[in-house]
Amino acid sequence: MLWGHNHVYERFGPMNPSGGLDTARGLRTWVAGMGGASHYAFGTIQPNSEARNSSAYGVLKFTLHSNTYDWQFVPVAGQSYSDSGTGSCH
């Protein structure tokens, strides 16, 4: 699932409908609102938050394969935050 409602980057581990960590069947979630507006600060870090950034601007790139997907945070020139990985489809 992909959200852009907050002006930050945050990646969550795969979760079940109740918000519990579920590495077997859960859905991974991103907040990807690091476009052009001012960033927000993080308040209380929520359960299953795995990666966060509130300073770098950039885009979130997905590469889809038949049974997996890759993600990569691509920062704008001159910024160095990075986050990337691979997940499997259900």
C-alpha beads as a LAMMPS data file, in Angstrom:
LAMMPS data file: protein, C-alpha beads

90 atoms
89 bonds

1 atom types
1 bond types

-500.0 500.0 xlo xhi
-500.0 500.0 ylo yhi
-500.0 500.0 zlo zhi

Masses

1 110.0

Atoms # bond

1 1 1 0.000 0.000 0.000
2 1 1 1.262 3.445 -0.821
3 1 1 0.231 6.689 0.878
4 1 1 1.346 10.255 0.227
5 1 1 -0.618 12.093 2.912
6 1 1 2.347 13.160 5.073
7 1 1 5.413 15.042 3.882
8 1 1 7.881 12.346 4.948
9 1 1 9.186 8.949 3.854
10 1 1 8.324 5.965 6.017
11 1 1 8.317 2.229 5.339
12 1 1 6.437 -0.275 7.471
13 1 1 6.951 -4.013 7.747
14 1 1 4.246 -6.308 6.392
15 1 1 1.147 -6.124 8.603
16 1 1 -2.124 -7.953 9.048
17 1 1 -5.487 -6.083 9.098
18 1 1 -5.100 -5.473 12.856
19 1 1 -1.720 -3.773 12.394
20 1 1 0.351 -6.663 13.720
21 1 1 3.565 -7.751 12.040
22 1 1 2.829 -10.596 9.596
23 1 1 5.844 -11.603 7.514
24 1 1 3.958 -14.509 5.885
25 1 1 0.790 -12.800 4.575
26 1 1 0.957 -9.129 5.599
27 1 1 0.948 -6.069 3.368
28 1 1 3.923 -3.706 3.352
29 1 1 3.065 0.000 3.531
30 1 1 4.909 3.181 2.544
31 1 1 4.235 6.834 3.213
32 1 1 5.881 8.578 0.280
33 1 1 5.184 12.297 0.544
34 1 1 8.648 13.726 -0.064
35 1 1 7.835 15.644 -3.241
36 1 1 8.061 19.400 -3.025
37 1 1 6.324 20.682 0.108
38 1 1 8.071 21.212 3.429
39 1 1 8.653 18.037 5.416
40 1 1 6.811 17.177 8.620
41 1 1 8.534 16.028 11.776
42 1 1 7.914 12.526 13.117
43 1 1 5.923 12.269 16.323
44 1 1 5.528 8.954 18.074
45 1 1 7.066 6.179 15.982
46 1 1 4.349 3.679 15.153
47 1 1 4.702 -0.118 15.513
48 1 1 6.364 -1.908 12.587
49 1 1 8.023 1.258 11.261
50 1 1 11.239 0.044 9.621
51 1 1 12.664 3.118 7.847
52 1 1 12.029 6.866 8.175
53 1 1 13.311 10.103 6.682
54 1 1 12.043 13.641 7.071
55 1 1 14.821 15.601 5.390
56 1 1 15.545 14.254 1.893
57 1 1 13.380 14.980 -1.117
58 1 1 12.994 12.286 -3.738
59 1 1 10.783 9.659 -5.325
60 1 1 9.932 6.054 -4.553
61 1 1 10.689 3.709 -7.452
62 1 1 9.039 0.287 -7.781
63 1 1 10.080 -2.495 -10.143
64 1 1 7.449 -5.210 -10.487
65 1 1 8.298 -8.819 -11.320
66 1 1 6.006 -11.853 -11.698
67 1 1 6.243 -12.905 -8.008
68 1 1 8.339 -10.177 -6.364
69 1 1 8.846 -6.421 -6.327
70 1 1 11.780 -4.133 -5.627
71 1 1 11.622 -0.682 -4.091
72 1 1 14.184 2.100 -3.999
73 1 1 14.060 5.593 -2.566
74 1 1 15.790 7.825 -5.124
75 1 1 16.864 11.160 -3.580
76 1 1 17.176 14.385 -5.523
77 1 1 20.684 15.418 -6.584
78 1 1 22.846 16.384 -3.648
79 1 1 20.915 14.381 -1.034
80 1 1 22.022 10.987 0.169
81 1 1 19.206 9.167 2.031
82 1 1 18.664 5.644 0.692
83 1 1 16.249 2.808 1.314
84 1 1 15.718 -0.210 -0.930
85 1 1 14.701 -3.827 -0.817
86 1 1 12.712 -6.680 -2.287
87 1 1 9.396 -8.187 -1.282
88 1 1 7.345 -11.159 -2.398
89 1 1 3.811 -11.126 -3.739
90 1 1 1.014 -13.229 -2.257

Bonds

1 1 1 2
2 1 2 3
3 1 3 4
4 1 4 5
5 1 5 6
6 1 6 7
7 1 7 8
8 1 8 9
9 1 9 10
10 1 10 11
11 1 11 12
12 1 12 13
13 1 13 14
14 1 14 15
15 1 15 16
16 1 16 17
17 1 17 18
18 1 18 19
19 1 19 20
20 1 20 21
21 1 21 22
22 1 22 23
23 1 23 24
24 1 24 25
25 1 25 26
26 1 26 27
27 1 27 28
28 1 28 29
29 1 29 30
30 1 30 31
31 1 31 32
32 1 32 33
33 1 33 34
34 1 34 35
35 1 35 36
36 1 36 37
37 1 37 38
38 1 38 39
39 1 39 40
40 1 40 41
41 1 41 42
42 1 42 43
43 1 43 44
44 1 44 45
45 1 45 46
46 1 46 47
47 1 47 48
48 1 48 49
49 1 49 50
50 1 50 51
51 1 51 52
52 1 52 53
53 1 53 54
54 1 54 55
55 1 55 56
56 1 56 57
57 1 57 58
58 1 58 59
59 1 59 60
60 1 60 61
61 1 61 62
62 1 62 63
63 1 63 64
64 1 64 65
65 1 65 66
66 1 66 67
67 1 67 68
68 1 68 69
69 1 69 70
70 1 70 71
71 1 71 72
72 1 72 73
73 1 73 74
74 1 74 75
75 1 75 76
76 1 76 77
77 1 77 78
78 1 78 79
79 1 79 80
80 1 80 81
81 1 81 82
82 1 82 83
83 1 83 84
84 1 84 85
85 1 85 86
86 1 86 87
87 1 87 88
88 1 88 89
89 1 89 90
